């Protein structure tokens, strides 16, 4: 006769863990939020398989930032649920997927403004925006300058960057979206200046 006690004990222990986790998740977020966030981030960093899946989606966005990447599509690439993907991506990389995609689009647009003579309208469509107006407004909200001003300034300083590899220049000029663009607009409209981070290339 086979003794099933160890298997039952394991099942009981698993059930108790799930009940305990549910009790913690039901507590007010103000009290447990930071602890839960830190634990979730640690869990994500300790799961190499999940990180590989998240990196797969991140690489797709890097390679085709001009395409639309809703969370559902990214979740299919990663083979996880949409809610789990959105939460895990932010825990792993510090930005929600949409905001990360925005940083890559702005980075690519800045590189095209700096290195090519492509008209600004064409750059807007090549980098994934549906209209020139949306591109110009979002670009200004994130960088603090219009695309035309950035092109003029970059060309004036081009001789200083000639000896720096393009990938380093692009990474240095990647915007740091610590807050959502809509929140940044509200702060600017209310006269509250968000902290800006400028990188100097020596």
Buried (B, 14 or more C-beta within 10 A) or exposed (E): EEEEEEEEEEEEEEEEEEEEEEEEEEEEEEEBEEEBBEEBBEEBEEBEEBBEBBBEBBEBBBEEBBEEBEBEBBBEBBEBEBEEBBBBBBBBBEBBBBBBBBBBBBBBBBBBBBBEEEEBBEBBBBBBBEEBEEBBBBBBBBBBBBBEBBBEEBEEEEEEBEEEEEEEBBEEBBBEBEEEBEEBBEEBEEEEEBEEEEEEEE
